[in-house]
Amino acid sequence: MRCPGRRILLYYPHMYDLIIIGGGPAGVAAAIYAARKRLKTALIAEEIGGQSVVSNSIENWIGTKDISGTDLAQSFQTHLDAVKGDTVTLAIGERVVALGKNAGGFLITTKMNKEFTARAVLIASGAGRRKLDVPGAEKFENKGVTYCASCDGPLFADQDVAVIGGGNAGFETALQLLAYAKSVTLIHRHAEFKADSVTVEKARAHPNMHVITHAEPIEVVGEQFVTGLVYKEKGSGEVKNLAVSGIFVEAGVIPNTSFAEGIAELDAIRRIKTDARSQRTSTEGVWAAGDCTDELYHQNNIAAGDGVKALEDIYLWIKKQ
Ligand SMILES: Cc1cc2nc3c(=O)[nH]c(=O)nc-3n(C[C@H](O)[C@H](O)[C@H](O)COP(=O)(O)OP(=O)(O)OC[C@H]3O[C@@H](n4cnc5c(N)ncnc54)[C@H](O)[C@@H]3O)c2cc1C
C-alpha cells in the first residue's frame, strides 16, 4: 500500500512551486526574481517580449534611452537564458488553454496537450488587439485593413493611409507610417487623446499628418482592396468618406484571460481583478500581473513592477505552506 505523499509524487512528477503564464515584461521580471529566490518555476509563453515587440522605438524602458521592441525581447531572452536551468524551466511556444485546481495545487494544460502542475500560479498573459467592428473590416483584413504597422507599413509607401485610435499605440503607428506613407490621417473618437503629449506633438508636427477627432468609423469600403474609410463626425452627425488604401487599427486591447475564467474573478471587461498591494487574485494561490489585470495603467515598467511585486508575495506565501 502506498502512502498518500508517494501517490501524489507519482501522479505529479513535475510539480513546480510556481508556474508563470506569459513572457512579456510582467512574466519575465517575475521569472528572474523566482530564479534568485530558488523557486522551482516553469515559465510558459507563446513568445518572449510581449506587446511592444512591434514597436520601432521604446524610449521609456528604464535604463535604456531608446530600444526597439525586438531588441527589448532579445534582452529578455538573454536574461532568461542566464537564469534558466534547474530552478527555472522555459516552455516557449506553448499556449495555455486551461487552468484549474487539482489536489496538489493547480493544473495547467496547453494547446499541445502538455500538462503542468504547480502550487502557485502567476498569470501574466497580457492583452491582444481589439478588432475594428464595422462592416467591411473583416472582409478587407489583409487587403488594406491591418493590425501591425511594422509588419505591413512598408506596403503602403507613397499612399494615403488612416490610423484608428488616439492612444500611444495609435500615435506610434502614425509616426512609423509617416516615414513612408504619402499622408497619415488619425481618427479618434474622443476630443482628448490618451497618448503621451510628447508622442502626439511629434506626430502632429509632421506636415503629412492629419488628425480627425470626435469621429467614429462606420464602414470600410473597397473593391478588391480598401479604397476608403467612411466615418461619422460625432458633433454634426455628418458622414464623410476618407480616401485611403490602408487602415491601421489601434483601437485598444482585449485581455488574454479566457483560460482564467472560472478560476479568478474578472471585471466587466474581462481583466483579472487583483489586490494592488500584492497582485493576489480572488483565488488563493493565484496571482496576476501586467496588462491582463485591472491595473489602471498599461506600460512595460508597470507590468515588470507588478510581476516583481507578485513574486515577492508568492515567495512568502510558498514559504508559509
Ligand atoms: C504597439 C505598442 C507599443 C507600445 N509601446 C510602449 C512603450 O513605448 N512603452 C511602454 O512602457 N509600454 C508600451 N506599450 C505597452 C506595453 O507593451 C504593455 O503595457 C506591456 O507589454 C504589458 O506587459 P505584460 O507582460 O503584462 O503583457 P504582454 O506584453 O501582453 O505579454 C503577454 C505575454 O503572455 C503570452 N501569452 C498570452 N496569452 C498566453 C497564453 N494563453 N498562453 C501562453 N502565453 C500567453 C504572450 O505570448 C506574451 O509573452 C506598447 C504597446 C503596444 C501594443
The ligand as an SDF file (V2000), in Angstrom:
LIG
                    3D

 53 58  0  0  0  0  0  0  0  0999 V2000
    2.4410   48.9870  -30.2920 C   0  0  0  0  0  0  0  0  0  0  0  0
    2.6730   49.1240  -28.8130 C   0  0  0  0  0  0  0  0  0  0  0  0
    3.6740   49.9570  -28.3780 C   0  0  0  0  0  0  0  0  0  0  0  0
    3.9000   50.1080  -27.0060 C   0  0  0  0  0  0  0  0  0  0  0  0
    4.8890   50.9520  -26.6030 N   0  0  0  0  0  0  0  0  0  0  0  0
    5.1570   51.0590  -25.2920 C   0  0  0  0  0  0  0  0  0  0  0  0
    6.2150   51.9120  -24.8650 C   0  0  0  0  0  0  0  0  0  0  0  0
    6.8650   52.5820  -25.6680 O   0  0  0  0  0  0  0  0  0  0  0  0
    6.4720   51.9640  -23.5390 N   0  0  0  0  0  0  0  0  0  0  0  0
    5.7570   51.2250  -22.6250 C   0  0  0  0  0  0  0  0  0  0  0  0
    6.0680   51.3030  -21.4270 O   0  0  0  0  0  0  0  0  0  0  0  0
    4.7410   50.4460  -22.9910 N   0  0  0  0  0  0  0  0  0  0  0  0
    4.4130   50.3360  -24.3160 C   0  0  0  0  0  0  0  0  0  0  0  0
    3.3770   49.5580  -24.7030 N   0  0  0  0  0  0  0  0  0  0  0  0
    2.5900   48.8490  -23.6630 C   0  0  0  0  0  0  0  0  0  0  0  0
    3.3560   47.6120  -23.1910 C   0  0  0  0  0  0  0  0  0  0  0  0
    3.7840   46.8900  -24.3040 O   0  0  0  0  0  0  0  0  0  0  0  0
    2.4670   46.7590  -22.2860 C   0  0  0  0  0  0  0  0  0  0  0  0
    1.9940   47.5120  -21.2030 O   0  0  0  0  0  0  0  0  0  0  0  0
    3.2660   45.5660  -21.7560 C   0  0  0  0  0  0  0  0  0  0  0  0
    3.7720   44.7910  -22.8220 O   0  0  0  0  0  0  0  0  0  0  0  0
    2.4220   44.6740  -20.8590 C   0  0  0  0  0  0  0  0  0  0  0  0
    3.2210   43.6230  -20.4440 O   0  0  0  0  0  0  0  0  0  0  0  0
    2.6390   42.2250  -19.9380 P   0  0  0  0  0  0  0  0  0  0  0  0
    3.8100   41.4140  -19.5410 O   0  0  0  0  0  0  0  0  0  0  0  0
    1.5630   42.4620  -18.9540 O   0  0  0  0  0  0  0  0  0  0  0  0
    1.8990   41.5620  -21.1810 O   0  0  0  0  0  0  0  0  0  0  0  0
    2.2850   41.3720  -22.7090 P   0  0  0  0  0  0  0  0  0  0  0  0
    3.3810   42.2560  -23.1170 O   0  0  0  0  0  0  0  0  0  0  0  0
    0.9910   41.4570  -23.4450 O   0  0  0  0  0  0  0  0  0  0  0  0
    2.8250   39.8710  -22.7650 O   0  0  0  0  0  0  0  0  0  0  0  0
    1.9420   38.7970  -22.6380 C   0  0  0  0  0  0  0  0  0  0  0  0
    2.7170   37.5120  -22.7620 C   0  0  0  0  0  0  0  0  0  0  0  0
    1.8330   36.4230  -22.5000 O   0  0  0  0  0  0  0  0  0  0  0  0
    1.8940   35.4740  -23.5590 C   0  0  0  0  0  0  0  0  0  0  0  0
    0.5740   34.8410  -23.6340 N   0  0  0  0  0  0  0  0  0  0  0  0
   -0.6360   35.4170  -23.8310 C   0  0  0  0  0  0  0  0  0  0  0  0
   -1.6140   34.5070  -23.7490 N   0  0  0  0  0  0  0  0  0  0  0  0
   -0.9980   33.3340  -23.4930 C   0  0  0  0  0  0  0  0  0  0  0  0
   -1.4650   32.0020  -23.2980 C   0  0  0  0  0  0  0  0  0  0  0  0
   -2.7640   31.6830  -23.3560 N   0  0  0  0  0  0  0  0  0  0  0  0
   -0.5560   31.0320  -23.0870 N   0  0  0  0  0  0  0  0  0  0  0  0
    0.7720   31.3070  -23.0250 C   0  0  0  0  0  0  0  0  0  0  0  0
    1.2620   32.5430  -23.1880 N   0  0  0  0  0  0  0  0  0  0  0  0
    0.3840   33.5410  -23.4150 C   0  0  0  0  0  0  0  0  0  0  0  0
    2.3020   36.2720  -24.7680 C   0  0  0  0  0  0  0  0  0  0  0  0
    2.8990   35.4270  -25.7320 O   0  0  0  0  0  0  0  0  0  0  0  0
    3.3050   37.2340  -24.1320 C   0  0  0  0  0  0  0  0  0  0  0  0
    4.5400   36.5900  -23.9650 O   0  0  0  0  0  0  0  0  0  0  0  0
    3.1100   49.3870  -26.0580 C   0  0  0  0  0  0  0  0  0  0  0  0
    2.1030   48.5430  -26.5040 C   0  0  0  0  0  0  0  0  0  0  0  0
    1.8810   48.4060  -27.8680 C   0  0  0  0  0  0  0  0  0  0  0  0
    0.7700   47.4880  -28.3390 C   0  0  0  0  0  0  0  0  0  0  0  0
  1  2  1  0
  2  3  1  0
  2 52  2  0
  3  4  2  0
  4  5  1  0
  4 50  1  0
  5  6  2  0
  6  7  1  0
  6 13  1  0
  7  8  2  0
  7  9  1  0
  9 10  1  0
 10 11  2  0
 10 12  1  0
 12 13  2  0
 13 14  1  0
 14 15  1  0
 14 50  1  0
 15 16  1  0
 16 17  1  0
 16 18  1  0
 18 19  1  0
 18 20  1  0
 20 21  1  0
 20 22  1  0
 22 23  1  0
 23 24  1  0
 24 25  2  0
 24 26  1  0
 24 27  1  0
 27 28  1  0
 28 29  2  0
 28 30  1  0
 28 31  1  0
 31 32  1  0
 32 33  1  0
 33 34  1  0
 33 48  1  0
 34 35  1  0
 35 36  1  0
 35 46  1  0
 36 37  1  0
 36 45  1  0
 37 38  2  0
 38 39  1  0
 39 40  1  0
 39 45  2  0
 40 41  1  0
 40 42  2  0
 42 43  1  0
 43 44  2  0
 44 45  1  0
 46 47  1  0
 46 48  1  0
 48 49  1  0
 50 51  2  0
 51 52  1  0
 52 53  1  0
M  END
$$$$
